[in-house]
Amino acid sequence: MKTFNTADVVYADRTDYWRHAISQTFVPLESTYAGSERNGILQAGVWGDLRLSEVSCSAQEVIRGRKGADNNPDNMILLSFVSQGKTSVVQGGNHASLSQGEFALYDTRFPYELHLDGETRQHVVQISKDHLSQRVGKTEHLVANAFGKQHPLMPFLQMLLNNLMTLPEDISLKYAAMLHEQFLELLSSVIADECSNRSQAKTYHGLLFQMKIMINQRLADPALTAATIADAFGISSRYLNMLLKKDGTSFGRYVLNQRLTKAADALHSPLHRATPISQIAWRSGFSDMPHFSREFRARFGCSATEYRQQVVD
């Protein structure tokens, strides 16, 4: 666990010290304290795919500029969960005002702004965009939106975040992966439920989002069809495919891509280190191993065995 504390440096050096701390922990940023108080404590831990920080600080403005995003490309979504104070997140034309018990997402590949009003405390989780997309589909329309104010799962999510900060550094990757999966399941459930309850859920993007959530939940069913999903939403298969076509894909291509991604994630996960590849393929929705092997090699440029070996090596 890394710890940065502005109390360890003289007052005049605190702005530069804090900027370096958050840039090193997350992505290159510009930060400015908004007032005479220049206090901040940042604790950050990494356990496999689980990357979590707790940040307590005085009022400040944080900016991820276009130049920084262009020069430091990555594939991370950041989540800020507010436990104390108020924070605003601005990105992509959206603006989310967060109070205690709420969270927002922002994409590090693009410019964003954070405005921390007074003393704040928040957890920041660095999430692979691929891992989140696997569960909720495209993430572009989710950034800088407030989630969680009334959702019944939020107390459990907050409890989990608090407990994760106490993880020992030598915890096995297997258990870290289990906790990471639990966090992603809770997170995706909150996002899916709240999106479906909002007015935009009836729009094209909202309906497509809900359909992708259902598809992802049923990937393990080799008999999954467009008709199955269309019937669940009271629409025709033709209309479902029209929505997916507008999104640049088709039902078959989307399902295949998600199944391959799910299998690849399992092959890289310590949780499934000893699981036979055939079983991983089956759990991902493939009933034909030769078909799985062909499609996996076409997607990733190597066999599933070679892909798994990359992690072992």
C-alpha positions as CSV (number, residue, x, y, z in Angstrom):
1,M,0.0,0.0,0.0
2,K,1.5,3.3,-1.1
3,T,0.7,6.4,1.1
4,F,1.2,10.1,0.2
5,N,0.6,12.7,2.8
6,T,1.0,16.4,2.3
7,A,1.8,16.7,6.0
8,D,5.2,15.2,5.1
9,V,6.3,18.2,3.1
10,V,6.5,22.0,3.8
11,Y,3.4,24.1,2.9
12,A,5.0,25.7,-0.1
13,D,5.8,22.3,-1.7
14,R,2.4,20.8,-1.2
15,T,0.8,21.7,-4.5
16,D,3.6,20.1,-6.5
17,Y,3.8,17.1,-4.2
18,W,0.1,16.4,-4.4
19,R,0.0,16.8,-8.2
20,H,2.8,14.3,-8.5
21,A,1.1,11.9,-6.1
22,I,-2.2,11.8,-8.0
23,S,-0.5,11.8,-11.4
24,Q,1.6,8.8,-10.4
25,T,-1.3,6.9,-8.9
26,F,-3.8,7.6,-11.7
27,V,-2.9,9.4,-14.9
28,P,-1.0,12.7,-15.6
29,L,-3.2,15.5,-14.3
30,E,-3.1,19.2,-13.4
31,S,-4.4,20.0,-9.9
32,T,-4.8,23.3,-8.0
33,Y,-5.9,23.8,-4.5
34,A,-9.0,26.0,-4.3
35,G,-8.3,27.9,-1.1
36,S,-5.6,28.3,1.5
37,E,-5.9,24.8,2.8
38,R,-3.5,22.4,1.1
39,N,-4.1,19.0,2.7
40,G,-4.3,15.6,1.2
41,I,-3.8,11.9,2.1
42,L,-3.8,9.3,-0.6
43,Q,-3.5,5.6,0.0
44,A,-3.3,3.3,-3.0
45,G,-3.1,-0.5,-3.4
46,V,-2.9,-2.9,-6.3
47,W,-3.9,-6.5,-6.0
48,G,-3.9,-8.1,-9.4
49,D,-6.7,-6.4,-11.5
50,L,-8.0,-4.7,-8.3
51,R,-6.6,-1.2,-8.2
52,L,-8.1,0.9,-5.4
53,S,-7.3,4.2,-3.7
54,E,-8.7,6.3,-0.9
55,V,-8.3,10.0,-1.2
56,S,-9.0,12.6,1.5
57,C,-8.2,16.2,0.6
58,S,-9.1,19.9,0.8
59,A,-10.9,21.7,-2.0
60,Q,-9.3,21.6,-5.3
61,E,-9.7,21.5,-9.1
62,V,-8.3,18.6,-11.1
63,I,-8.0,18.7,-14.9
64,R,-7.1,15.9,-17.3
65,G,-6.4,17.9,-20.5
66,R,-6.4,16.9,-24.1
67,K,-2.6,16.9,-24.3
68,G,-2.3,14.6,-21.3
69,A,-4.9,12.2,-22.7
70,D,-3.2,12.1,-26.1
71,N,0.3,11.6,-24.8
72,N,-0.7,8.9,-22.3
73,P,-3.2,6.6,-23.9
74,D,-4.6,3.8,-21.7
75,N,-7.7,1.8,-21.3
76,M,-8.9,2.7,-17.9
77,I,-12.2,3.9,-16.5
78,L,-12.0,5.6,-13.2
79,L,-14.8,5.5,-10.6
80,S,-15.1,8.0,-7.8
81,F,-17.3,7.0,-4.9
82,V,-17.9,9.9,-2.5
83,S,-18.0,9.1,1.2
84,Q,-17.7,12.7,2.5
85,G,-18.2,16.2,0.9
86,K,-19.2,17.0,-2.7
87,T,-17.5,16.3,-6.0
88,S,-18.4,17.3,-9.5
89,V,-17.3,15.3,-12.6
90,V,-17.3,16.9,-16.0
91,Q,-16.7,14.9,-19.2
92,G,-18.1,14.6,-22.8
93,G,-20.7,17.3,-22.3
94,N,-22.0,15.7,-19.1
95,H,-21.9,17.0,-15.6
96,A,-22.5,15.0,-12.5
97,S,-22.7,16.5,-9.0
98,L,-22.0,13.9,-6.4
99,S,-22.8,13.9,-2.7
100,Q,-22.2,11.2,-0.1
101,G,-23.1,7.7,-1.3
102,E,-23.0,8.5,-5.0
103,F,-20.4,7.6,-7.7
104,A,-19.6,8.6,-11.2
105,L,-17.4,7.2,-14.0
106,Y,-14.9,9.0,-16.2
107,D,-12.7,7.8,-19.1
108,T,-9.0,8.5,-18.8
109,R,-8.6,8.4,-22.6
110,F,-10.4,11.8,-22.9
111,P,-10.3,15.1,-21.1
112,Y,-12.2,15.5,-17.9
113,E,-12.5,17.8,-14.9
114,L,-13.0,17.1,-11.1
115,H,-14.2,19.9,-8.8
116,L,-13.8,19.0,-5.1
117,D,-15.9,21.3,-3.0
118,G,-14.3,21.6,0.5
119,E,-13.0,18.7,2.5
120,T,-13.8,15.5,0.6
121,R,-13.2,11.8,1.0
122,Q,-13.6,9.3,-1.8
123,H,-12.6,5.9,-3.1
124,V,-11.2,5.9,-6.6
125,V,-11.3,2.5,-8.5
126,Q,-9.3,2.0,-11.7
127,I,-11.3,-0.3,-13.9
128,S,-10.3,-1.9,-17.2
129,K,-12.6,-0.6,-19.8
130,D,-12.7,-4.1,-21.3
131,H,-13.8,-5.6,-18.0
132,L,-16.6,-3.0,-17.6
133,S,-17.7,-3.2,-21.2
134,Q,-18.0,-7.0,-20.9
135,R,-20.8,-6.4,-18.3
136,V,-22.5,-3.2,-19.4
137,G,-21.7,-2.7,-23.1
138,K,-20.4,0.6,-24.4
139,T,-19.4,3.0,-21.7
140,E,-19.3,6.4,-23.5
141,H,-22.8,7.4,-22.5
142,L,-22.2,6.5,-18.8
143,V,-19.4,8.9,-18.1
144,A,-20.1,11.9,-15.8
145,N,-23.5,10.6,-14.6
146,A,-24.4,10.3,-10.9
147,F,-25.3,6.8,-9.8
148,G,-26.3,5.1,-6.5
149,K,-28.2,7.7,-4.5
150,Q,-31.2,5.5,-3.8
151,H,-30.1,2.1,-4.9
152,P,-30.4,-0.7,-2.2
153,L,-27.1,-2.2,-3.1
154,M,-25.1,0.9,-2.4
155,P,-24.5,0.2,1.3
156,F,-22.9,-3.1,0.3
157,L,-20.8,-1.5,-2.4
158,Q,-19.5,1.1,0.1
159,M,-18.8,-1.6,2.7
160,L,-16.9,-3.6,0.1
161,L,-14.8,-0.6,-0.8
162,N,-14.0,0.1,2.8
163,N,-13.0,-3.5,3.4
164,L,-10.9,-3.7,0.3
165,M,-8.7,-0.9,1.6
166,T,-7.7,-3.2,4.4
167,L,-6.5,-6.1,2.2
168,P,-3.1,-7.4,3.1
169,E,-0.5,-6.9,0.5
170,D,0.3,-10.6,0.3
171,I,-3.3,-11.7,-0.4
172,S,-3.3,-14.4,-3.1
173,L,-4.2,-13.4,-6.6
174,K,-7.0,-16.0,-6.6
175,Y,-8.8,-14.2,-3.7
176,A,-8.1,-10.8,-5.1
177,A,-9.7,-11.9,-8.4
178,M,-12.8,-13.1,-6.5
179,L,-13.1,-9.8,-4.8
180,H,-12.6,-7.9,-8.1
181,E,-15.4,-10.0,-9.6
182,Q,-17.7,-9.3,-6.7
183,F,-17.1,-5.6,-7.0
184,L,-17.8,-5.6,-10.8
185,E,-21.0,-7.6,-10.3
186,L,-22.3,-5.1,-7.7
187,L,-21.2,-2.1,-9.8
188,S,-22.8,-3.4,-13.1
189,S,-26.0,-4.2,-11.2
190,V,-26.4,-0.7,-9.9
191,I,-25.6,0.9,-13.3
192,A,-28.0,-1.4,-15.1
193,D,-30.9,-0.9,-12.7
194,E,-30.5,2.9,-12.6
195,C,-30.2,3.2,-16.3
196,S,-33.4,1.2,-16.8
197,N,-35.2,3.4,-14.3
198,R,-34.3,6.7,-16.0
199,S,-36.2,8.3,-18.8
200,Q,-33.4,7.8,-21.3
201,A,-33.9,4.1,-20.9
202,K,-36.7,4.4,-23.4
203,T,-34.5,5.9,-26.0
204,Y,-32.4,4.0,-28.5
205,H,-29.3,4.1,-26.4
206,G,-31.2,3.0,-23.3
207,L,-32.9,0.1,-24.9
208,L,-29.7,-1.1,-26.6
209,F,-27.9,-0.8,-23.2
210,Q,-30.5,-3.0,-21.5
211,M,-30.4,-5.6,-24.3
212,K,-26.6,-5.8,-24.1
213,I,-26.8,-6.3,-20.3
214,M,-29.2,-9.2,-20.9
215,I,-27.1,-10.7,-23.6
216,N,-24.0,-10.6,-21.4
217,Q,-25.9,-12.3,-18.6
218,R,-26.9,-15.1,-20.8
219,L,-23.7,-15.7,-22.7
220,A,-23.2,-19.2,-21.2
221,D,-26.4,-20.4,-22.9
222,P,-25.2,-21.9,-26.3
223,A,-28.8,-21.7,-27.5
224,L,-29.0,-17.9,-27.0
225,T,-30.7,-16.3,-30.0
226,A,-31.8,-12.9,-31.1
227,A,-35.4,-14.0,-30.8
228,T,-34.9,-14.9,-27.1
229,I,-33.7,-11.4,-26.3
230,A,-36.2,-9.7,-28.5
231,D,-39.1,-11.6,-26.9
232,A,-37.9,-10.5,-23.4
233,F,-38.2,-6.8,-24.5
234,G,-41.4,-7.2,-26.5
235,I,-39.8,-6.3,-29.8
236,S,-39.1,-8.1,-33.0
237,S,-35.8,-9.8,-33.9
238,R,-35.7,-7.5,-36.9
239,Y,-35.9,-4.4,-34.7
240,L,-33.3,-5.8,-32.4
241,N,-30.9,-6.3,-35.3
242,M,-31.6,-2.9,-36.6
243,L,-30.5,-1.3,-33.2
244,L,-27.4,-3.4,-33.2
245,K,-26.6,-2.4,-36.8
246,K,-26.8,1.2,-35.9
247,D,-24.3,0.4,-33.2
248,G,-21.9,-1.0,-35.9
249,T,-22.5,-4.7,-35.2
250,S,-25.0,-7.6,-35.4
251,F,-26.4,-10.0,-32.9
252,G,-24.1,-12.8,-34.0
253,R,-20.9,-10.7,-34.1
254,Y,-21.7,-9.1,-30.7
255,V,-22.4,-12.4,-29.0
256,L,-19.3,-14.0,-30.5
257,N,-17.1,-11.0,-29.4
258,Q,-18.4,-11.1,-25.9
259,R,-18.0,-14.8,-25.5
260,L,-14.4,-14.6,-26.8
261,T,-13.7,-11.8,-24.4
262,K,-15.2,-13.7,-21.5
263,A,-13.1,-16.8,-22.3
264,A,-10.0,-14.7,-22.6
265,D,-10.6,-13.0,-19.3
266,A,-11.0,-16.4,-17.7
267,L,-7.8,-17.7,-19.2
268,H,-5.9,-14.7,-17.7
269,S,-7.6,-15.0,-14.3
270,P,-5.9,-16.7,-11.4
271,L,-9.4,-18.0,-10.4
272,H,-9.3,-20.3,-13.5
273,R,-5.7,-21.2,-13.6
274,A,-6.5,-24.9,-13.2
275,T,-9.8,-25.0,-15.2
276,P,-9.6,-26.9,-18.4
277,I,-9.8,-24.8,-21.5
278,S,-12.7,-26.9,-22.8
279,Q,-14.7,-26.0,-19.6
280,I,-13.9,-22.3,-20.0
281,A,-15.1,-22.4,-23.6
282,W,-18.3,-24.2,-22.5
283,R,-19.0,-21.7,-19.7
284,S,-18.5,-18.9,-22.2
285,G,-21.2,-20.3,-24.4
286,F,-19.3,-22.4,-27.0
287,S,-20.6,-25.9,-27.6
288,D,-18.1,-26.7,-30.4
289,M,-14.4,-26.8,-29.5
290,P,-13.1,-26.6,-33.1
291,H,-15.3,-23.6,-33.6
292,F,-14.0,-22.0,-30.4
293,S,-10.4,-22.7,-31.3
294,R,-10.8,-21.2,-34.8
295,E,-12.5,-18.1,-33.6
296,F,-10.2,-17.6,-30.7
297,R,-7.1,-17.7,-32.9
298,A,-8.7,-15.4,-35.4
299,R,-9.4,-12.9,-32.6
300,F,-6.2,-13.1,-30.5
301,G,-3.7,-14.4,-33.0
302,C,-2.8,-17.4,-30.9
303,S,-4.4,-20.5,-29.5
304,A,-6.1,-20.5,-26.1
305,T,-3.3,-22.5,-24.6
306,E,-0.7,-20.0,-25.9
307,Y,-2.8,-17.1,-24.6
308,R,-3.0,-18.7,-21.1
309,Q,0.8,-19.4,-21.2
310,Q,1.5,-15.7,-21.6
311,V,0.3,-15.1,-18.1
312,V,2.0,-18.1,-16.6
313,D,5.3,-17.0,-18.1
